Amino acid sequence: MSKLPNGFLWGGAVAAHQFEGGWNKGGKGLSIADVMTAGSNTQAREITDGLVPGKNYPNHEAIDFYDHFHEDVQLFADLGLKCFRTSIAWTRIFPNGDENEPNEAGLKFYDDLFDDLLAHGIEPVITLSHFEMPYHLVKEYGGWRNREMIRFFVKFARVVLERYRNKVKYWMTFNEINNQTGLNEWGLFTNSGIKITADEDAEKLMYQAAHYETVASALVVKMGHEINPEFKIGCMMAMGPTYPATPAPQDVMKAERTMQAGYWLADIQCKGKYPNWLKRYFERHHFALDITEADLNILAVGTVDYIGFSYYASHVTKTTDNEPDDYMTPGQNPEVKNPALERSDWGWEIDPVGLRYALNWFSDRYDLPLFIVENGLGAFDEKDADGKIHDDYRIDYLRKHIEQMELAVDVDGVQLMGYTPWGFIDLVSAGTGQMDKRYGLIYVDKNDAGVGTLKREKKLSFDWFKKVIATNGADL
Ligand code: BGP
């Protein structure tokens, strides 16, 4: 018997820039994702200053969903998806971001996509900003370091919330908004379009940009509810619980602070206010941030309806010599291996029980419905002699996570809306910019060099997940 509620949203998740391709079709403008080259499995992606001829920009074609979507939606329907999570590319709607009028061809593309999904009984779940924004806004305005972004983003959001008011019910504002708190160049650029210059304080800039994003998010939540009171609008957090390396109280305290430092953006979006420890941190560090009374008022009223989150791995932390009193060493935590866990080919710790922990942690802290909008295993897939990918390792990963998710619902009483495995159709990895880090239940014939027929084929995990959906998670 199923342990999950009726109407549970089984689905699959992707993001526009990682799978659509068509980077310059239908009047689309250049986005920040379009100026990121492929990296390698050990080397970070390069962010170029505008387009550089001859560079390999894997997001440009990606898997060309733009020209394959009718065929793909058919496959999604065959899988039995109840919902499909993707993002709207801001640059299809406002190619530069600061125009007055939207681009009709871009709006029409999503109309056609949503109509096709709905005709197959698949509910669209839409992220407004998934690691991309118009590159023009970065060049001309400096990205989210500039308060002007709030106005541009709200304008973009108004256009799409109004246009799709009767087609899309589930929305999220910023994908993995807390991803930038790690303070590396990649996190700051993909989330906020910010490249740090030598004379800037990365930490202060991150807090400022994130503040503007939360204000924009709150304004959009409020506006969305006015446009259609039926809308469910969530935040989207990257969730990776941090455990203490030892039972030493200072390690436990550090793990706790690491969690606080990872999820204050959820505090703001769910509770409508900054946590006390962070207000004090700003004071102690003399960060004179641009946070106005009007901002705080909008944060208080623009709280979200649910928490969408990604879950891939857990982490471990331990104290270092001369640990500061506030335990804050952003981006400098030594990596500690968890001896209890195995790792993926990319070194991500595989921790199904951590998903149950995460669900409980969010549920207790915010008492809101939750939605697992990303989870999955990035792996090298090889075809067997029969020409099929027998990805038992992926089935094993998903099964163990779904088991823990069901315990969280059935035993712990967590309110869970749905589960959408990440990259359920192979796509470009956000981190490496490569194709060979595959998450899909559907294989796409394309390699890291950009060569392939783009043919879609079902992996073994496709049939397995189809059965899981058909039994509402009873038959794993
Ligand atoms: C999340 C992002 C996704 C996705 C996923 C897997 O951080 O929201 O866009 O790519 O991680 O990461 P990667 O592609 O680097 O394996």
Boltz pocket constraint, residues with backbone or C-beta under 6 A from the ligand:
constraints:
  - pocket:
      binder: B
      contacts: [[A, 15], [A, 18], [A, 131], [A, 175], [A, 176], [A, 238], [A, 310], [A, 374], [A, 378], [A, 422], [A, 428], [A, 429], [A, 430], [A, 431], [A, 432], [A, 437]]
      max_distance: 6.0
